[in-house]
Amino acid sequence: MLDKKKVIPLITQALSEDIGQGDVTTRLVVPSRAKVKAEIRVKQKAVICGMDVVKWVFAQVDSSIRFTALVADGAKVRSNKKVALLKGPARAILVAERTALNFLGYLSGISTLTSCFAQKVGSGKVKIVDTRKTLPGLRYLAKYAVRTGGGFNHRMGLYDQILIKDNHLKITGRKLGISCLIKKIKNEKPKNMKLEIEVKNLKEFREALEVGPDIIMLDNMKLKDIRKMIKFNQGSRRPLIEVSGNVSLKNVGQIAKAGPDMISIGSLTHSVQSIDVSLNISNSRLK
């Protein structure tokens, strides 16, 4: 479920960006008393995400617009599927149109791509997870779209999980030593906060394994090395293994078979292609 209080400011900003001082074209062309019926169609196969956001966009512009969703978030739809109906003031519907469709297309693009990855790994223990590679300001919605598509969320930001990455190690970690660094952080970190470390090779992996972080990330590694480290990681108190870097729809199935706990994929949110959606006026009248 989306928290409306978090989404409305995003909608307000997006509408302000598009409308500015007003929709000049609509004001000059469309009579103020015109009423219309309209429909939103998805023009390609997709996993729908963002129907509530679309409804809230139209309501922000004019609360008298009647919006009817024909599908729910998470629905898999065919090409040219009608997903929503609208009825109300023509000017208001046209003013809100592009902002609403931008949200719907972008979020459905994320959920659709995530669904493709999730299908490739099947229903086993391996989770498809997102990253922080999101468009500025839209992380909350992007991560919701990942969940809608059958994926899982990694940390939301820098504040809710410790993740020691390569640049951290370049500054202090390799001088101190990975084992000593993890021990130090374990003693100082907030209670119940997860600790993850990124490793580049078997030597770093073994060093991290000695002191037991919650998660070890295998970053940009060859499949043979991933298999080797996962096989090495045995025992009842083993850390979770995350694989990251250069993951695609072509290789994600093979990576999943190696047995990691999660596969993180930046492309779910940082370079996703929006789904093509359109709004069409089906009926109009002057009141």
C-alpha positions in Angstrom: 0.0 0.0 0.0 1.1 3.5 -0.8 1.2 6.2 1.9 -0.8 9.0 0.3 0.8 11.6 2.6 4.2 10.7 1.0 2.9 10.7 -2.5 0.9 14.0 -2.6 4.0 16.2 -2.3 5.5 14.4 -5.3 2.4 14.9 -7.3 2.2 18.5 -6.4 5.8 19.1 -7.5 5.2 17.3 -10.8 2.0 19.2 -11.5 3.7 22.5 -10.8 6.6 21.6 -13.0 4.2 20.9 -15.9 1.5 23.5 -15.4 3.5 26.5 -14.3 1.3 29.6 -14.7 -1.4 27.6 -16.6 -2.1 25.4 -19.6 -2.2 28.1 -22.3 -3.3 25.8 -25.1 -6.2 24.2 -23.2 -7.4 27.6 -22.0 -7.5 29.0 -25.5 -9.0 26.0 -27.2 -11.3 24.2 -24.8 -14.4 26.0 -23.4 -14.5 26.2 -19.7 -17.9 24.5 -19.5 -16.9 21.4 -21.6 -17.3 18.0 -20.0 -15.7 14.8 -21.3 -15.5 11.1 -20.9 -12.0 9.6 -21.4 -10.2 6.3 -21.1 -6.6 5.4 -20.3 -5.1 2.5 -22.3 -1.8 0.6 -22.0 -0.4 0.1 -25.4 1.9 -2.8 -24.7 2.0 -5.9 -22.4 2.7 -4.7 -18.9 2.5 -5.2 -15.1 0.4 -2.3 -14.0 1.6 0.0 -11.2 0.5 3.4 -10.0 -3.3 3.4 -10.3 -3.7 5.2 -7.0 -1.1 7.8 -8.0 -3.0 8.5 -11.3 -6.3 8.9 -9.3 -4.6 11.3 -6.9 -3.1 13.4 -9.8 -6.5 14.0 -11.3 -8.0 14.7 -7.8 -5.3 17.3 -7.1 -6.2 19.2 -10.3 -10.0 18.9 -9.8 -11.8 16.9 -7.1 -14.9 16.7 -9.3 -13.2 14.4 -11.8 -14.6 10.9 -11.5 -11.8 8.3 -11.9 -12.6 4.6 -12.2 -9.7 2.1 -12.1 -10.5 -1.0 -14.2 -7.4 -3.0 -13.0 -5.4 -3.1 -9.8 -1.7 -2.6 -9.3 0.1 -5.9 -10.0 -2.3 -6.9 -12.8 -0.7 -8.3 -15.9 -2.4 -6.8 -19.0 -2.2 -7.3 -22.7 -1.5 -4.7 -25.3 -4.2 -2.0 -25.8 -5.8 -2.8 -22.5 -8.2 -0.2 -21.1 -7.2 0.4 -17.5 -9.2 3.4 -16.3 -12.2 5.6 -17.1 -12.5 9.3 -16.4 -15.4 11.7 -16.4 -15.4 15.4 -15.7 -14.3 18.9 -16.7 -12.4 18.7 -20.0 -9.9 21.4 -19.0 -8.9 19.7 -15.8 -8.5 16.3 -17.3 -6.3 17.7 -20.1 -4.2 19.6 -17.5 -3.6 16.5 -15.4 -3.2 14.1 -18.3 0.6 14.2 -18.9 1.6 14.1 -15.3 -0.7 11.2 -14.6 0.5 9.2 -17.6 4.1 9.9 -16.8 3.7 8.3 -13.3 1.8 5.4 -14.7 4.2 4.7 -17.5 7.3 5.0 -15.3 6.1 2.9 -12.4 4.6 0.2 -14.7 7.9 0.1 -16.5 9.7 -0.8 -13.2 7.1 -3.3 -12.2 7.1 -4.9 -15.6 10.9 -5.3 -15.8 11.0 -6.5 -12.2 8.4 -9.2 -13.0 10.6 -10.3 -16.0 13.6 -10.8 -13.6 11.4 -12.5 -11.0 10.1 -15.0 -13.6 13.6 -15.8 -14.7 14.7 -16.9 -11.1 11.5 -18.8 -10.4 9.8 -19.3 -7.0 12.9 -20.5 -5.1 14.7 -18.8 -2.3 16.5 -16.2 -4.5 15.1 -12.7 -4.2 15.3 -10.0 -6.8 16.1 -6.8 -5.0 16.5 -3.1 -6.0 19.3 -0.6 -5.2 19.5 3.2 -4.5 20.0 3.9 -8.2 16.6 5.7 -8.4 15.5 9.0 -9.9 16.0 11.8 -7.3 12.8 12.3 -5.3 11.0 9.2 -6.7 12.7 6.5 -4.6 9.6 5.8 -2.5 7.5 5.2 -5.6 10.2 3.3 -7.5 10.6 0.8 -4.7 6.9 0.4 -4.4 6.9 -0.5 -8.1 9.6 -3.1 -7.5 7.5 -4.8 -4.9 4.5 -4.6 -7.2 6.5 -6.5 -9.8 7.4 -9.3 -7.4 10.8 -8.0 -6.3 12.0 -6.9 -2.8 13.5 -3.7 -1.4 17.1 -3.4 -0.3 17.8 -0.5 2.1 15.8 2.6 1.5 18.7 4.9 2.0 22.0 5.5 3.8 20.2 5.6 7.2 18.6 2.2 7.5 21.4 -0.3 6.8 25.1 -0.4 7.0 26.7 -1.2 3.7 30.5 -1.0 3.5 31.4 -0.5 -0.1 34.7 -0.4 -2.0 35.2 3.3 -1.6 34.8 3.0 2.2 37.5 0.3 2.2 39.8 2.4 0.0 39.7 5.1 2.6 40.1 3.2 5.8 39.1 -0.4 5.6 42.0 -2.0 3.9 44.5 -0.2 6.2 42.6 -1.4 9.2 41.7 -4.8 7.7 38.2 -6.0 6.8 37.9 -8.3 9.9 38.9 -5.5 12.3 36.6 -3.0 10.5 33.6 -5.3 10.8 34.3 -6.0 14.5 34.6 -2.3 15.2 31.3 -1.5 13.4 29.5 -4.4 15.1 30.4 -2.8 18.5 29.3 0.7 17.5 26.3 0.2 15.2 22.7 0.8 16.2 21.1 -2.3 17.7 19.3 -4.6 15.2 20.7 -2.7 12.2 22.0 -5.0 9.5 25.6 -4.9 8.5 26.7 -5.7 4.9 30.1 -5.6 3.2 31.0 -5.6 -0.4 33.9 -7.9 -1.4 35.9 -8.2 -4.7 37.6 -11.5 -4.3 37.9 -14.8 -2.3 40.5 -13.3 0.0 38.2 -10.5 1.1 35.3 -12.9 1.3 37.1 -15.2 3.7 38.2 -12.3 5.8 34.6 -11.0 6.1 33.3 -14.5 6.7 35.5 -14.9 9.8 33.6 -12.2 11.7 30.1 -12.8 10.3 28.4 -9.7 8.9 24.7 -10.1 8.2 25.2 -9.9 4.4 28.2 -10.3 2.1 27.9 -8.7 -1.4 29.7 -10.4 -4.2 30.3 -7.5 -6.6 31.0 -7.8 -10.3 32.3 -11.4 -10.0 32.5 -14.2 -12.6 30.0 -16.9 -12.2 32.6 -19.5 -11.4 33.8 -17.3 -8.5 30.2 -16.8 -7.3 29.7 -20.6 -7.2 33.0 -21.1 -5.3 32.2 -18.5 -2.6 28.6 -19.7 -2.1 29.9 -23.3 -1.7 32.4 -22.0 0.8 29.7 -20.2 2.8 28.2 -23.1 4.8 26.9 -23.5 8.3 23.8 -22.6 10.3 25.0 -19.0 11.1 26.2 -18.1 7.7 25.7 -14.6 6.3 23.3 -14.0 3.5 24.9 -13.7 0.1 24.0 -10.9 -2.3 25.2 -10.9 -5.9 25.4 -7.6 -7.7 26.8 -6.1 -10.9 26.4 -6.9 -14.6 23.1 -8.7 -14.0 20.8 -9.1 -17.0 17.8 -11.1 -18.1 20.2 -13.3 -20.1 22.4 -14.3 -17.1 20.1 -13.9 -14.0 18.8 -17.5 -14.3 22.4 -18.9 -14.2 23.3 -16.7 -11.2 20.2 -17.8 -9.3 21.1 -21.4 -9.8 24.4 -20.8 -8.1 22.4 -20.3 -4.9 22.7 -16.7 -3.6 20.0 -15.3 -1.3 19.5 -12.2 -3.3 20.4 -10.6 -6.6 20.5 -6.8 -6.7 19.8 -5.1 -10.0 20.2 -1.3 -10.5 18.6 -1.3 -13.9 15.2 -2.1 -12.3 15.0 1.6 -11.5 17.9 3.6 -13.0 17.4 2.9 -16.8 14.0 1.4 -17.0 11.9 2.0 -20.2 8.5 3.5 -19.4 5.4 1.6 -20.6 3.5 3.4 -23.4 0.2 4.6 -22.1 -2.4 7.0 -23.6 -5.5 9.0 -22.6 -8.2 9.2 -25.2 -11.3 11.4 -25.1 -14.3 9.1 -25.9 -17.1 11.6 -25.5 -17.5 15.3 -25.0 -20.3 17.8 -24.5 -20.9 21.5 -23.6 -22.9 21.9 -20.5 
